[in-house]
Amino acid sequence: MPIPSSSSSSKPLPLKPILGDYGIPFFGAIGDRLDYFYNQGKDHFFTTRIKKYQSTVFRTNMPPGPFIAQNSQVILCLVFLFRILFDASKVEKRDVLNGTYLFSLSFTGGHLGCAYLDPSESKHTSVKSFFLSLLASKHDIFVPLFRTCLSDLFLNMEDQMASDGKKVYFNSLSDSMSFKFMFQLLCDKDPSKTRIGSKGPSLGAPHKWLGLQLAPLATLGLPKFIDDHLLHTFPFPFFLVKSAYGKLFHAFYLNSTFVLDKAESFGIKREEACHNLVFLAGFNAYGGMKLLLPTLLKWVSVAREELHRQLTNEIKRVSLDKMMLTKSVVYEVFRIEPMLAFQYAKAKEDIVVLSHDAAFEIRKGEMIFGYQPLYFVGHRFIGEGEKLLKYVYWSNGPKNEDPTAENKQFPGKDLVMLIFRLMLVDFFLRYDTFAAEVETLLLRPLVTLTSLTKATNISFHNQLLCSRNLSFHFISIPATW
């Protein structure tokens, strides 16, 4: 196989072997799993191996293993190598959203969610096209509905702070708001007026449907061998959440007639479409908001009052499309702690990847894993930093690539960006600064707000926001769809 040249030289880069090994079968995977979750921790797990092999490309086992068939990986720890993970001509994305682990299809009605399908599969094209069309049809109600839900969230935060001794448990309030927003957006009905009533968030809570699917990728903070045996030895069975999922499915089925009619026009049967809709709403959207809204507050709180003041000044002065710091902060949160923390793919053929000084050959069938650790810098993507956006892969693809039926970009990528920009805008129009305590449980930050400093003239700021141009470029749908 010819070795490509680097971009800065016409000379071919030297082909180097990929160092590292998987250890003794079965036991090597367990040892690496214990290192990843407990002995070293995620970041140290990778940095020690980078130092050991003097390379950002190496081989190791990735969790959860070994109850799954394959847990060996080629690891890429250099961000500009990541583009290979999204080249559909060279890698396959089927069943690899969570890497080596795939939960039972019973969790999704026997149908793989679109996120687990490869773009080469016809079902991926039809389901992704349906999602893109559906989201585009909601563009008129998206912003006003979300701002209404945000207003309710802030009022609930203030009520809880007044009654609970100046502490706000943000996650539970955020979860309720997120579920209400997603259900109303897709079903045009408040979930409290359906059979699920006020129990909607609990149906997708971490300890139920959503949590059991992702539990093998997380820890509970229990003693090592108890935690490891409980979460990483055997996958959780679906019967534990069968009732909860059934209620969620029927709530969507009974209240999304228009959406399911649209799905049939794309050749998708109603029941299958509803399972896909629940996956989009519950796993992708609601699950993403459950993770990222607390994550956003976590990192903004860590940055403290200097960044709060800068955000407040920008938000009060310019329109949404000119809020460069606000946009940069959101992208930085997505980059450092994305919904999809890691990226995976499986080589369709023998391929060569290039680092700055060497080339590495990955064999057909090998699993590839991407990891990009860096510290939080709110201003990272301002000015010349905007050029770095092409290396942001939070949405199952590079930031500068639009979602289409033929790629793996999350169909709501642009809408998610809008949601979190609006969250910061409305938050810092209402509050000048805040403080928070943060813990982590099951991959998710638990945020407790300990103080909220209200803005001096809230009504003026709200009028200011309402008068702003909040227009947004939504996904354009080809007329042939």
KEDO-233231 format. One record per residue (C-alpha): residue number from 1; x, y, z; chain. Coordinates in Angstrom, 1 decimal, padded with zeros to 4 digits. Last residue first. Layout:
BEGIN
ATOM   pos        u        v        w   unit
ATOM   NUM        X        Y        Z      A
...
END
This chain:
BEGIN
ATOM   pos        u        v        w   unit
ATOM   481   -038.1    014.2   -000.4      A
ATOM   480   -037.8    015.7   -003.9      A
ATOM   479   -038.2    019.2   -002.7      A
ATOM   478   -034.8    019.0   -000.9      A
ATOM   477   -035.2    019.9    002.8      A
ATOM   476   -033.4    023.0    004.1      A
ATOM   475   -032.2    022.7    007.7      A
ATOM   474   -032.9    025.8    009.7      A
ATOM   473   -031.1    029.2    009.4      A
ATOM   472   -032.1    031.0    012.5      A
ATOM   471   -034.1    034.1    013.3      A
ATOM   470   -033.8    035.4    016.8      A
ATOM   469   -033.9    039.1    015.8      A
ATOM   468   -033.9    041.0    019.1      A
ATOM   467   -037.1    042.7    020.4      A
ATOM   466   -037.9    039.8    022.7      A
ATOM   465   -034.4    039.9    024.1      A
ATOM   464   -034.5    043.6    024.9      A
ATOM   463   -038.0    043.2    026.5      A
ATOM   462   -036.5    040.5    028.7      A
ATOM   461   -033.6    042.7    029.6      A
ATOM   460   -035.9    045.6    030.5      A
ATOM   459   -038.1    043.3    032.7      A
ATOM   458   -035.0    041.9    034.4      A
ATOM   457   -033.5    045.2    035.5      A
ATOM   456   -030.8    044.6    038.1      A
ATOM   455   -030.0    041.1    037.0      A
ATOM   454   -030.6    038.4    039.6      A
ATOM   453   -027.7    036.9    041.5      A
ATOM   452   -028.3    033.2    041.9      A
ATOM   451   -026.5    031.2    044.6      A
ATOM   450   -025.8    027.6    045.6      A
ATOM   449   -026.9    025.9    042.4      A
ATOM   448   -026.5    022.2    042.7      A
ATOM   447   -025.4    020.5    039.6      A
ATOM   446   -025.1    016.7    039.1      A
ATOM   445   -022.7    016.1    036.2      A
ATOM   444   -023.5    012.9    034.2      A
ATOM   443   -021.5    009.9    033.2      A
ATOM   442   -023.4    007.7    035.7      A
ATOM   441   -022.9    010.1    038.7      A
ATOM   440   -020.7    013.2    038.8      A
ATOM   439   -020.7    016.0    041.5      A
ATOM   438   -020.9    019.7    041.0      A
ATOM   437   -021.5    022.6    043.4      A
ATOM   436   -022.7    025.9    041.8      A
ATOM   435   -022.3    029.6    041.9      A
ATOM   434   -024.2    032.3    040.0      A
ATOM   433   -023.8    035.6    038.1      A
ATOM   432   -025.7    038.4    036.5      A
ATOM   431   -029.0    036.5    036.3      A
ATOM   430   -032.1    037.1    034.1      A
ATOM   429   -030.4    038.3    030.9      A
ATOM   428   -027.6    035.9    031.7      A
ATOM   427   -029.9    032.8    031.8      A
ATOM   426   -031.9    033.9    028.7      A
ATOM   425   -028.8    034.2    026.6      A
ATOM   424   -027.0    031.1    028.0      A
ATOM   423   -030.1    028.9    027.4      A
ATOM   422   -030.6    030.5    024.0      A
ATOM   421   -027.1    029.6    023.0      A
ATOM   420   -027.8    026.1    024.3      A
ATOM   419   -031.0    025.6    022.3      A
ATOM   418   -029.5    027.1    019.1      A
ATOM   417   -026.6    024.7    019.1      A
ATOM   416   -029.1    021.8    019.6      A
ATOM   415   -031.1    023.1    016.6      A
ATOM   414   -028.1    023.1    014.4      A
ATOM   413   -027.2    019.5    015.2      A
ATOM   412   -030.8    018.2    015.1      A
ATOM   411   -030.1    015.6    012.4      A
ATOM   410   -027.1    014.2    014.3      A
ATOM   409   -024.4    013.9    011.6      A
ATOM   408   -023.9    010.2    010.5      A
ATOM   407   -023.9    010.8    006.8      A
ATOM   406   -026.1    010.0    003.7      A
ATOM   405   -029.5    011.3    004.9      A
ATOM   404   -027.8    014.7    005.5      A
ATOM   403   -026.6    016.6    008.5      A
ATOM   402   -024.3    019.6    007.6      A
ATOM   401   -020.6    019.3    007.9      A
ATOM   400   -018.6    022.2    009.5      A
ATOM   399   -018.9    020.8    013.0      A
ATOM   398   -017.3    017.5    012.1      A
ATOM   397   -019.3    014.3    012.7      A
ATOM   396   -021.2    012.4    015.4      A
ATOM   395   -022.5    015.7    016.9      A
ATOM   394   -019.6    016.7    019.2      A
ATOM   393   -016.9    016.5    016.5      A
ATOM   392   -015.1    019.9    016.9      A
ATOM   391   -012.0    019.9    014.7      A
ATOM   390   -013.5    022.0    012.0      A
ATOM   389   -014.2    024.6    014.7      A
ATOM   388   -010.5    025.3    015.0      A
ATOM   387   -010.6    028.0    012.3      A
ATOM   386   -013.0    029.9    014.5      A
ATOM   385   -010.0    030.3    016.9      A
ATOM   384   -008.6    033.1    014.6      A
ATOM   383   -011.4    035.3    016.0      A
ATOM   382   -013.3    033.5    018.8      A
ATOM   381   -013.3    029.7    019.1      A
ATOM   380   -011.2    029.1    022.2      A
ATOM   379   -012.8    032.0    024.2      A
ATOM   378   -014.4    029.7    026.8      A
ATOM   377   -011.2    027.7    027.4      A
ATOM   376   -011.8    024.4    029.1      A
ATOM   375   -008.9    021.9    029.1      A
ATOM   374   -008.2    019.3    026.4      A
ATOM   373   -008.8    015.6    025.9      A
ATOM   372   -009.6    014.3    022.4      A
ATOM   371   -010.3    010.6    022.1      A
ATOM   370   -011.1    008.6    018.9      A
ATOM   369   -011.6    004.8    018.7      A
ATOM   368   -011.0    002.5    015.7      A
ATOM   367   -012.3   -001.1    015.6      A
ATOM   366   -010.3   -003.4    013.2      A
ATOM   365   -012.2   -005.1    010.4      A
ATOM   364   -009.8   -004.2    007.7      A
ATOM   363   -006.3   -003.5    009.1      A
ATOM   362   -005.2   -000.1    010.3      A
ATOM   361   -001.8    001.1    008.9      A
ATOM   360    000.0    003.9    010.6      A
ATOM   359    001.9    006.9    009.0      A
ATOM   358    004.4    009.0    010.8      A
ATOM   357    005.5    012.6    011.7      A
ATOM   356    002.4    014.8    012.1      A
ATOM   355    000.0    011.8    012.4      A
ATOM   354   -001.3    010.1    009.3      A
ATOM   353   -003.8    007.3    009.0      A
ATOM   352   -003.5    004.4    006.5      A
ATOM   351   -006.4    002.1    005.6      A
ATOM   350   -006.9   -001.6    005.1      A
ATOM   349   -010.6   -001.9    004.3      A
ATOM   348   -014.0   -001.4    005.9      A
ATOM   347   -012.4   -000.2    009.1      A
ATOM   346   -014.8   -000.1    012.0      A
ATOM   345   -015.8    003.2    013.6      A
ATOM   344   -015.9    004.8    017.0      A
ATOM   343   -016.1    008.3    018.5      A
ATOM   342   -016.0    009.1    022.2      A
ATOM   341   -017.9    011.4    024.5      A
ATOM   340   -021.0    011.4    022.3      A
ATOM   339   -023.1    014.0    024.1      A
ATOM   338   -020.0    016.1    024.2      A
ATOM   337   -017.8    017.0    027.2      A
ATOM   336   -014.8    019.1    026.0      A
ATOM   335   -016.1    019.9    022.5      A
ATOM   334   -019.7    020.5    023.4      A
ATOM   333   -018.7    022.8    026.3      A
ATOM   332   -016.2    024.6    024.0      A
ATOM   331   -018.9    025.0    021.3      A
ATOM   330   -021.3    026.6    023.8      A
ATOM   329   -018.6    028.9    025.1      A
ATOM   328   -017.7    030.0    021.6      A
ATOM   327   -021.3    030.8    020.7      A
ATOM   326   -021.7    033.0    023.7      A
ATOM   325   -018.3    034.6    023.0      A
ATOM   324   -019.4    035.3    019.4      A
ATOM   323   -022.8    036.8    020.2      A
ATOM   322   -023.3    038.4    016.8      A
ATOM   321   -026.1    036.1    015.6      A
ATOM   320   -028.0    036.6    018.9      A
ATOM   319   -028.1    040.4    018.7      A
ATOM   318   -025.7    042.6    020.5      A
ATOM   317   -025.3    044.6    023.7      A
ATOM   316   -027.0    042.8    026.6      A
ATOM   315   -025.7    039.4    025.6      A
ATOM   314   -022.2    040.7    025.2      A
ATOM   313   -022.1    042.4    028.7      A
ATOM   312   -023.6    039.4    030.4      A
ATOM   311   -021.2    037.0    028.7      A
ATOM   310   -018.2    039.1    029.8      A
ATOM   309   -019.5    039.4    033.3      A
ATOM   308   -020.1    035.6    033.6      A
ATOM   307   -016.6    034.9    032.2      A
ATOM   306   -015.1    037.0    035.0      A
ATOM   305   -017.5    035.7    037.5      A
ATOM   304   -016.5    032.0    037.5      A
ATOM   303   -015.1    029.8    034.8      A
ATOM   302   -016.1    026.8    036.9      A
ATOM   301   -019.7    028.0    036.9      A
ATOM   300   -019.7    028.1    033.0      A
ATOM   299   -018.3    024.6    033.0      A
ATOM   298   -021.0    023.1    035.3      A
ATOM   297   -023.8    025.2    033.8      A
ATOM   296   -023.2    023.8    030.4      A
ATOM   295   -022.7    020.3    031.8      A
ATOM   294   -026.1    020.5    033.5      A
ATOM   293   -027.7    021.4    030.2      A
ATOM   292   -025.6    018.9    028.3      A
ATOM   291   -026.4    015.6    030.0      A
ATOM   290   -030.2    015.7    030.4      A
ATOM   289   -030.3    017.7    027.1      A
ATOM   288   -028.6    014.9    025.2      A
ATOM   287   -030.8    012.2    026.8      A
ATOM   286   -033.9    014.3    025.8      A
ATOM   285   -032.6    014.7    022.3      A
ATOM   284   -030.8    011.5    021.3      A
ATOM   283   -032.1    008.8    023.7      A
ATOM   282   -035.6    009.9    024.5      A
ATOM   281   -036.8    012.0    021.6      A
ATOM   280   -034.8    010.3    018.8      A
ATOM   279   -035.3    006.8    020.4      A
ATOM   278   -039.0    007.5    021.0      A
ATOM   277   -039.3    008.6    017.4      A
ATOM   276   -037.5    005.5    016.1      A
ATOM   275   -039.9    003.3    018.1      A
ATOM   274   -042.8    005.3    016.7      A
ATOM   273   -041.5    004.9    013.1      A
ATOM   272   -041.3    001.1    013.6      A
ATOM   271   -044.9    001.1    014.8      A
ATOM   270   -046.1    003.3    012.0      A
ATOM   269   -044.3    001.5    009.1      A
ATOM   268   -041.6    003.5    007.3      A
ATOM   267   -041.9    004.2    003.6      A
ATOM   266   -041.1    007.9    003.8      A
ATOM   265   -044.8    008.8    003.4      A
ATOM   264   -045.4    006.5    006.3      A
ATOM   263   -043.2    008.7    008.5      A
ATOM   262   -045.3    011.7    007.8      A
ATOM   261   -048.4    009.9    009.0      A
ATOM   260   -046.4    009.0    012.1      A
ATOM   259   -045.7    012.7    012.7      A
ATOM   258   -049.3    013.7    012.2      A
ATOM   257   -050.6    011.0    014.6      A
ATOM   256   -048.1    011.9    017.3      A
ATOM   255   -050.2    011.7    020.5      A
ATOM   254   -051.3    008.1    020.7      A
ATOM   253   -048.0    006.6    019.5      A
ATOM   252   -045.9    008.9    021.6      A
ATOM   251   -047.8    008.1    024.8      A
ATOM   250   -047.8    004.4    023.8      A
ATOM   249   -044.0    004.3    023.5      A
ATOM   248   -043.4    006.0    026.9      A
ATOM   247   -045.9    003.8    028.7      A
ATOM   246   -044.3    000.7    027.1      A
ATOM   245   -040.8    001.9    028.0      A
ATOM   244   -041.7    002.2    031.6      A
ATOM   243   -043.3   -001.2    031.7      A
ATOM   242   -040.4   -002.9    030.0      A
ATOM   241   -037.8   -001.2    032.3      A
ATOM   240   -036.5   -004.2    034.3      A
ATOM   239   -037.7   -006.6    031.5      A
ATOM   238   -035.0   -005.2    029.3      A
ATOM   237   -032.1   -007.1    030.9      A
ATOM   236   -029.0   -005.2    032.1      A
ATOM   235   -025.7   -006.2    030.4      A
ATOM   234   -023.5   -008.5    032.5      A
ATOM   233   -020.0   -007.9    034.1      A
ATOM   232   -019.7   -004.1    033.7      A
ATOM   231   -022.4   -002.5    036.0      A
ATOM   230   -022.9   -004.7    039.1      A
ATOM   229   -019.6   -006.6    039.0      A
ATOM   228   -017.6   -003.4    038.4      A
ATOM   227   -019.4   -001.4    041.1      A
ATOM   226   -019.0   -004.2    043.7      A
ATOM   225   -015.4   -004.8    042.8      A
ATOM   224   -014.5   -001.1    042.9      A
ATOM   223   -016.3    000.0    046.0      A
ATOM   222   -019.3    002.2    044.9      A
ATOM   221   -018.9    005.4    042.8      A
ATOM   220   -021.7    004.5    040.5      A
ATOM   219   -019.6    003.9    037.4      A
ATOM   218   -020.4    004.4    033.6      A
ATOM   217   -020.2    002.7    030.2      A
ATOM   216   -022.0   -000.5    031.3      A
ATOM   215   -024.9    001.8    032.5      A
ATOM   214   -025.7    003.2    029.1      A
ATOM   213   -028.7    001.1    028.2      A
ATOM   212   -029.8    000.8    031.8      A
ATOM   211   -029.8    004.6    032.2      A
ATOM   210   -032.0    005.4    029.3      A
ATOM   209   -034.8    003.1    030.3      A
ATOM   208   -034.7    003.3    034.0      A
ATOM   207   -032.1    004.4    036.6      A
ATOM   206   -030.9    007.3    034.5      A
ATOM   205   -034.4    008.7    034.1      A
ATOM   204   -036.4    008.0    030.9      A
ATOM   203   -039.7    007.1    032.4      A
ATOM   202   -038.9    009.5    035.4      A
ATOM   201   -039.1    012.5    033.0      A
ATOM   200   -042.6    011.6    031.9      A
ATOM   199   -044.2    011.1    035.3      A
ATOM   198   -046.2    014.3    035.3      A
ATOM   197   -049.0    012.9    033.3      A
ATOM   196   -048.1    009.7    031.4      A
ATOM   195   -051.6    009.2    030.2      A
ATOM   194   -051.6    012.6    028.5      A
ATOM   193   -052.3    016.2    029.7      A
ATOM   192   -049.1    016.3    031.7      A
ATOM   191   -047.2    015.6    028.5      A
ATOM   190   -048.2    019.0    027.1      A
ATOM   189   -049.2    018.4    023.5      A
ATOM   188   -047.9    019.3    020.0      A
ATOM   187   -046.5    015.7    019.7      A
ATOM   186   -042.9    016.4    018.6      A
ATOM   185   -042.2    019.8    020.1      A
ATOM   184   -044.5    019.2    023.1      A
ATOM   183   -042.8    016.0    023.9      A
ATOM   182   -039.3    017.5    023.5      A
ATOM   181   -040.1    020.6    025.7      A
ATOM   180   -041.8    018.7    028.4      A
ATOM   179   -039.0    016.2    028.6      A
ATOM   178   -036.4    019.0    028.8      A
ATOM   177   -038.3    021.0    031.4      A
ATOM   176   -038.6    017.9    033.7      A
ATOM   175   -035.0    017.0    033.3      A
ATOM   174   -033.9    020.6    034.0      A
ATOM   173   -035.8    020.7    037.2      A
ATOM   172   -034.4    017.4    038.3      A
ATOM   171   -030.9    018.4    037.3      A
ATOM   170   -030.8    021.8    038.9      A
ATOM   169   -031.0    020.9    042.5      A
ATOM   168   -031.4    024.5    043.7      A
ATOM   167   -030.0    025.6    047.1      A
ATOM   166   -030.7    028.8    048.9      A
ATOM   165   -032.4    027.2    051.9      A
ATOM   164   -034.8    025.0    050.2      A
ATOM   163   -037.9    027.2    049.9      A
ATOM   162   -036.5    030.3    048.3      A
ATOM   161   -034.1    028.4    046.2      A
ATOM   160   -036.8    026.1    045.0      A
ATOM   159   -039.0    029.0    044.0      A
ATOM   158   -036.2    030.6    042.1      A
ATOM   157   -035.3    027.4    040.2      A
ATOM   156   -039.0    026.8    039.4      A
ATOM   155   -039.3    030.3    038.0      A
ATOM   154   -036.1    029.7    035.9      A
ATOM   153   -037.5    026.4    034.5      A
ATOM   152   -040.8    028.0    033.6      A
ATOM   151   -039.0    030.7    031.7      A
ATOM   150   -036.9    028.1    030.0      A
ATOM   149   -040.0    026.2    028.9      A
ATOM   148   -041.4    029.4    027.3      A
ATOM   147   -038.1    030.1    025.6      A
ATOM   146   -038.1    026.5    024.2      A
ATOM   145   -041.6    026.9    022.8      A
ATOM   144   -040.9    030.3    021.3      A
ATOM   143   -037.7    029.0    019.6      A
ATOM   142   -039.0    025.8    018.1      A
ATOM   141   -042.5    026.8    017.0      A
ATOM   140   -041.8    028.0    013.5      A
ATOM   139   -039.0    025.5    012.8      A
ATOM   138   -041.1    022.5    013.5      A
ATOM   137   -041.4    021.3    009.8      A
ATOM   136   -037.6    021.3    009.5      A
ATOM   135   -037.4    018.9    012.4      A
ATOM   134   -039.8    016.4    010.7      A
ATOM   133   -038.1    016.6    007.4      A
ATOM   132   -034.7    015.9    008.9      A
ATOM   131   -036.1    013.0    010.9      A
ATOM   130   -037.8    011.5    007.9      A
ATOM   129   -034.7    011.7    005.8      A
ATOM   128   -032.7    010.1    008.6      A
ATOM   127   -035.3    007.2    008.8      A
ATOM   126   -035.3    006.6    005.0      A
ATOM   125   -031.5    006.9    004.5      A
ATOM   124   -030.7    004.7    007.5      A
ATOM   123   -033.1    002.1    006.3      A
ATOM   122   -031.3    001.9    003.0      A
ATOM   121   -028.1    000.9    004.8      A
ATOM   120   -024.9    002.5    003.4      A
ATOM   119   -025.2    005.3    006.0      A
ATOM   118   -024.5    002.8    008.8      A
ATOM   117   -027.1    002.3    011.4      A
ATOM   116   -026.7    002.7    015.2      A
ATOM   115   -027.7    006.4    015.3      A
ATOM   114   -030.9    005.5    013.3      A
ATOM   113   -032.1    003.4    016.2      A
ATOM   112   -031.9   -000.3    015.7      A
ATOM   111   -035.4   -001.9    015.8      A
ATOM   110   -036.5   -004.7    018.1      A
ATOM   109   -038.8   -002.4    020.1      A
ATOM   108   -035.9   -000.2    021.2      A
ATOM   107   -034.9   -001.7    024.6      A
ATOM   106   -035.6   -005.1    023.2      A
ATOM   105   -032.7   -004.5    020.8      A
ATOM   104   -030.4   -005.5    023.6      A
ATOM   103   -027.6   -003.1    024.4      A
ATOM   102   -024.6   -002.7    022.1      A
ATOM   101   -021.1   -002.5    023.6      A
ATOM   100   -017.8   -002.4    021.7      A
ATOM    99   -018.1    001.2    020.7      A
ATOM    98   -021.1    003.0    022.1      A
ATOM    97   -022.3    004.3    018.7      A
ATOM    96   -020.7    001.3    017.1      A
ATOM    95   -023.6   -000.8    015.9      A
ATOM    94   -023.1    000.2    012.2      A
ATOM    93   -020.6    003.0    011.7      A
ATOM    92   -018.5    001.5    008.9      A
ATOM    91   -015.2    003.0    007.8      A
ATOM    90   -013.4    003.7    004.5      A
ATOM    89   -016.1    005.1    002.1      A
ATOM    88   -018.1    006.5    005.0      A
ATOM    87   -015.2    008.8    006.0      A
ATOM    86   -016.4    009.9    009.5      A
ATOM    85   -013.8    008.1    011.7      A
ATOM    84   -011.0    009.0    009.2      A
ATOM    83   -011.6    012.7    010.1      A
ATOM    82   -010.4    012.0    013.6      A
ATOM    81   -006.7    012.0    012.8      A
ATOM    80   -006.8    015.8    013.2      A
ATOM    79   -007.7    015.4    016.8      A
ATOM    78   -004.8    013.3    018.0      A
ATOM    77   -005.6    010.6    020.5      A
ATOM    76   -006.4    007.8    018.0      A
ATOM    75   -006.8    004.4    019.7      A
ATOM    74   -006.9    001.1    017.7      A
ATOM    73   -009.3   -001.0    019.7      A
ATOM    72   -009.9   -004.4    021.3      A
ATOM    71   -013.3   -004.9    022.9      A
ATOM    70   -014.8   -007.5    020.7      A
ATOM    69   -017.5   -010.1    021.5      A
ATOM    68   -019.1   -008.4    024.5      A
ATOM    67   -018.9   -009.7    028.1      A
ATOM    66   -015.3   -008.7    028.1      A
ATOM    65   -015.6   -005.8    027.9      A
ATOM    64   -016.8   -002.3    029.0      A
ATOM    63   -014.5   -000.9    028.2      A
ATOM    62   -011.7   -000.4    025.7      A
ATOM    61   -008.8   -002.8    025.1      A
ATOM    60   -005.5   -001.3    023.9      A
ATOM    59   -003.7   -000.4    020.6      A
ATOM    58   -001.8    002.7    019.9      A
ATOM    57   -001.8    006.0    018.0      A
ATOM    56   -000.9    009.2    020.0      A
ATOM    55    002.6    007.8    020.2      A
ATOM    54    005.5    007.6    022.7      A
ATOM    53    004.3    004.1    023.5      A
ATOM    52    004.5    004.5    027.3      A
ATOM    51    003.8    008.2    027.3      A
ATOM    50    000.6    007.8    025.1      A
ATOM    49   -000.3    004.8    027.3      A
ATOM    48   -000.1    006.8    030.5      A
ATOM    47   -002.1    009.7    028.9      A
ATOM    46   -004.9    007.4    027.9      A
ATOM    45   -005.7    005.7    031.2      A
ATOM    44   -004.9    009.0    033.0      A
ATOM    43   -007.8    010.7    031.2      A
ATOM    42   -010.4    007.9    032.0      A
ATOM    41   -009.4    006.9    035.5      A
ATOM    40   -006.3    005.2    036.6      A
ATOM    39   -007.2    002.3    039.0      A
ATOM    38   -011.0    002.7    038.8      A
ATOM    37   -012.8    002.9    035.4      A
ATOM    36   -010.0    002.8    032.9      A
ATOM    35   -007.6    000.7    034.9      A
ATOM    34   -010.3   -001.8    035.9      A
ATOM    33   -011.3   -002.1    032.2      A
ATOM    32   -007.7   -002.6    031.1      A
ATOM    31   -007.3   -005.5    033.6      A
ATOM    30   -010.6   -007.0    032.5      A
ATOM    29   -009.7   -006.9    028.8      A
ATOM    28   -006.3   -008.5    029.6      A
ATOM    27   -008.0   -011.2    031.5      A
ATOM    26   -010.3   -012.2    028.6      A
ATOM    25   -007.4   -013.0    026.3      A
ATOM    24   -004.0   -012.3    027.8      A
ATOM    23   -002.9   -008.8    026.9      A
ATOM    22   -004.5   -006.5    024.3      A
ATOM    21   -001.4   -005.1    022.8      A
ATOM    20    000.4   -001.8    022.3      A
ATOM    19    002.3   -000.3    019.4      A
ATOM    18    000.9    000.5    015.9      A
ATOM    17    003.8   -000.2    013.6      A
ATOM    16    005.4    002.8    011.8      A
ATOM    15    005.2    003.7    008.1      A
ATOM    14    007.5    006.6    007.5      A
ATOM    13    005.9    009.7    005.9      A
ATOM    12    006.1    010.0    002.2      A
ATOM    11    008.1    013.1    001.1      A
ATOM    10    006.1    015.9   -000.5      A
ATOM     9    006.1    017.8    002.7      A
ATOM     8    003.8    020.1    004.7      A
ATOM     7    000.5    018.2    004.0      A
ATOM     6    002.2    014.9    005.0      A
ATOM     5    002.7    012.4    002.2      A
ATOM     4    000.7    009.2    001.7      A
ATOM     3    002.2    005.7    002.0      A
ATOM     2    001.5    003.4   -000.9      A
ATOM     1    000.0    000.0    000.0      A
END
